[in-house]
Amino acid sequence: MPVAILPPVFVPKIWGSTQLEPWYRDAPERIGEVWYPLGTLLIKFLFTTENLSVQVHPGDEYAAQHHASRGKTEMWHILRAAPDAAVAVGFRGELGSPQQLLEASESGRIMDLMQWSPARPGDTFFIPAGTVHAIGAGLALCEIQQNSDVTYRLYDYGRDRELHLAHGVNVAHLGRHSGAARPVKLADGRVRLVECQYFHTDALEVYGAARIADRVDAVVVIEGQVDIAGTPAQAGAVAKVSGETELRLRSERGARLLLAST
């Protein structure tokens, strides 16, 4: 089974961090995202020292019509969190109209309308297209998403960056969100974190040898070191897996992985 370790693409962000260990070497500038494009998927590691903008992504139909792009549904798996770290997903209650969302975005009151939840290592959040959301400061997380970079900012804390209110209001869902994902244990030791029409993601802890019979497109190493079908990988690595035969994994000291498939 061919396995290729993908090269990381480091993306500076004003809200990023210089503290990237243990996944990467610490950086001289603020790195916000580390990208691993993988066909229809994009896998990222995010590092935050400030709040990200309040934003929303379009679905496939709207993105195709306006940007000749696919939409963006995503998930977050929290790796590290400051004691007061939080994320916002959806609203505390149903908004009355798109006009209310527009006015709240312009005034900044949107921050009070959103449903903020504590973020702790091991938590997973599923963000379907159309869900208004924000990632807070003090976090490191792994994001698995459709391979699209179409983002509509609704509120950006007064930073001098473009907002996209018309598009954002057009695609935003105005109601509540269910919050953190509810993992489901599978028979072979995996834990299904998220399953949707675009991808599914499992968590797996490997001690010694493990075998996965299902097709896997990517192995994301979030902790430890692991041998992936004969190819060594360490924390921060993303391995592309080709073929549909059994995936063999081995870790002498233990490793935590995310397995992503389309």
C-alpha positions in Angstrom: 0.0 0.0 0.0 1.7 3.2 -1.1 2.0 5.8 1.7 3.3 9.4 1.1 4.0 11.9 3.8 2.6 15.2 2.6 4.7 18.4 2.7 3.3 21.0 5.1 2.4 24.5 3.9 2.9 27.1 6.7 0.4 30.0 6.5 1.1 33.2 8.6 -1.9 34.8 10.2 -2.3 37.9 12.4 -4.1 35.7 15.0 -1.5 32.9 14.8 1.2 31.7 17.2 5.0 31.2 17.2 4.5 28.2 19.6 3.9 25.2 17.3 5.6 22.4 19.3 5.2 19.4 19.7 3.7 19.2 16.2 6.3 21.5 14.4 9.3 23.6 15.4 8.4 26.9 17.0 8.4 29.7 14.4 9.9 33.2 14.2 6.6 34.6 12.9 3.0 33.9 13.8 1.8 30.8 12.0 -2.0 30.4 12.0 -2.5 27.4 9.8 -0.5 24.5 8.4 -2.1 23.1 5.2 -2.2 19.6 3.7 -4.3 19.6 0.5 -5.6 16.1 -0.3 -7.9 16.0 -3.3 -11.4 17.0 -2.3 -10.2 17.4 1.3 -8.0 19.9 3.1 -6.4 19.0 6.4 -5.1 21.8 8.6 -3.5 22.4 11.9 -4.5 25.7 13.5 -2.8 27.7 16.2 -4.5 30.8 17.8 -3.4 33.5 20.1 -6.3 35.8 19.2 -9.9 35.2 18.3 -10.6 34.4 14.7 -13.3 36.4 12.8 -16.9 35.4 13.1 -17.5 33.8 9.8 -19.6 31.4 7.7 -19.0 29.2 4.6 -21.3 28.6 1.7 -22.6 25.2 0.6 -21.8 23.6 -2.7 -24.5 25.2 -4.8 -23.9 28.8 -3.7 -20.1 28.4 -3.9 -20.3 27.0 -7.4 -22.6 29.8 -8.5 -20.6 32.7 -7.0 -17.0 31.4 -6.9 -16.7 28.4 -9.2 -15.7 26.5 -6.1 -17.0 23.7 -3.9 -18.6 24.6 -0.6 -17.0 24.2 2.8 -18.2 21.8 5.5 -15.6 21.2 8.2 -14.8 19.7 11.6 -12.4 20.7 14.4 -10.6 18.3 16.8 -9.1 20.2 19.8 -5.5 19.3 20.5 -4.5 22.0 23.1 -6.5 24.6 24.9 -5.8 27.4 27.3 -8.0 27.2 30.5 -10.5 29.8 29.2 -10.4 28.8 25.5 -13.8 28.6 23.7 -15.4 28.3 20.3 -18.7 29.6 19.0 -20.9 27.5 16.9 -24.4 28.7 15.9 -26.6 30.9 18.0 -28.1 30.7 21.5 -31.6 31.1 20.0 -33.3 31.5 16.7 -32.6 34.8 15.0 -35.7 36.5 13.7 -34.5 37.4 10.2 -31.4 37.8 8.0 -31.7 41.6 8.7 -31.2 40.9 12.4 -28.0 39.0 11.6 -26.8 41.9 9.4 -27.4 44.5 12.1 -25.8 42.3 14.7 -22.7 41.8 12.6 -22.4 45.5 11.9 -22.7 46.5 15.6 -20.7 43.6 17.0 -23.7 42.3 19.0 -23.3 39.1 17.1 -20.7 38.1 19.8 -23.5 38.0 22.4 -25.9 36.1 20.2 -23.6 33.2 19.4 -23.4 30.0 21.4 -20.0 29.9 23.0 -18.7 26.6 24.4 -15.6 25.7 26.4 -13.0 23.9 24.2 -11.0 21.1 25.8 -8.4 18.7 24.3 -10.3 15.8 22.7 -13.4 17.8 21.9 -14.7 17.6 18.4 -17.0 20.1 16.7 -18.8 19.6 13.4 -19.5 22.7 11.3 -21.8 22.2 8.3 -21.8 24.8 5.6 -24.0 27.7 6.6 -23.1 27.5 10.3 -21.9 30.8 11.7 -18.9 30.1 13.9 -15.7 31.5 15.5 -12.6 29.9 16.9 -11.3 31.6 20.1 -7.8 32.4 21.3 -5.5 29.9 23.0 -6.2 26.9 20.9 -4.4 24.3 18.8 -6.7 22.1 16.7 -6.9 19.9 13.6 -9.4 20.9 11.0 -10.6 18.5 8.3 -12.7 20.2 5.6 -13.8 20.2 2.1 -11.0 21.6 0.0 -12.3 25.1 -0.4 -11.1 28.5 1.0 -14.3 30.4 0.5 -14.9 32.3 3.8 -17.4 35.1 4.5 -16.4 37.3 7.5 -19.3 38.7 9.4 -17.4 40.4 12.3 -13.7 40.9 12.8 -13.2 42.8 16.1 -12.3 46.1 14.3 -9.4 44.6 12.3 -8.7 46.2 9.0 -9.9 43.3 6.9 -12.7 43.0 4.4 -16.1 41.8 5.6 -18.5 39.8 3.3 -21.8 40.7 4.9 -24.1 40.3 1.8 -22.8 36.8 1.0 -22.6 35.8 4.6 -26.1 36.8 5.4 -27.4 35.0 2.3 -25.9 31.6 3.3 -26.1 31.7 7.1 -28.3 29.4 9.1 -30.1 31.5 11.8 -30.7 28.9 14.4 -29.0 26.9 17.2 -26.3 24.2 16.7 -26.1 20.9 18.5 -22.6 21.8 19.9 -19.8 19.3 20.4 -20.0 16.1 18.3 -20.9 12.9 20.1 -18.3 10.2 19.3 -19.4 6.7 18.5 -17.2 3.7 19.3 -16.6 1.2 16.5 -15.8 -2.5 16.9 -12.1 -2.3 15.9 -11.0 0.3 18.5 -11.7 3.3 16.3 -14.0 6.1 17.5 -16.2 7.8 14.8 -15.9 11.5 15.4 -17.8 12.9 12.4 -19.6 11.4 9.5 -21.1 13.5 6.7 -21.6 13.3 2.9 -18.1 14.8 2.3 -15.9 12.8 4.7 -15.8 10.8 7.8 -13.2 11.0 10.5 -12.2 8.4 13.1 -9.9 8.7 16.2 -7.6 5.8 17.0 -5.0 5.2 19.7 -2.3 2.7 18.6 -0.2 0.8 21.1 1.7 -2.0 19.4 0.1 -3.2 16.1 -3.3 -2.3 14.6 -5.0 -3.1 11.4 -7.8 -1.2 9.7 -9.8 -3.0 7.0 -11.7 0.0 5.7 -10.4 2.3 3.1 -8.5 5.3 4.6 -7.4 8.3 2.6 -5.3 10.1 5.2 -3.7 9.4 8.5 -3.2 12.5 10.7 -0.7 12.0 13.5 -1.7 14.2 16.5 0.4 12.6 19.1 3.5 10.2 19.2 5.2 8.3 16.5 3.7 5.6 14.3 4.7 3.3 11.4 2.1 3.6 8.6 2.4 0.5 6.3 6.2 0.7 6.6 6.4 4.6 6.5 7.4 6.3 9.8 5.5 9.4 10.8 5.5 11.7 13.9 3.1 14.3 15.4 2.1 16.9 12.9 2.5 14.6 9.9 -0.3 13.8 7.4 0.1 10.7 5.3 -1.8 10.1 2.1 -2.8 6.5 1.7 -3.4 5.0 -1.7 -5.2 1.8 -2.4 -8.0 -0.1 -0.6 -6.1 -3.0 1.0 -5.7 -3.4 4.8 -3.9 -0.6 6.5 -1.3 -1.7 9.0 -0.1 0.5 11.8 2.5 0.1 14.6 3.6 2.3 17.5 6.0 1.1 20.1 5.4 4.0 22.6 1.8 4.9 21.6 0.3 7.3 19.1 -3.0 9.1 18.6 -4.3 9.4 15.1 -7.1 10.8 13.1 -8.2 8.7 10.1 -10.0 10.6 7.3 -11.8 9.2 4.4 -14.1 10.5 1.7 
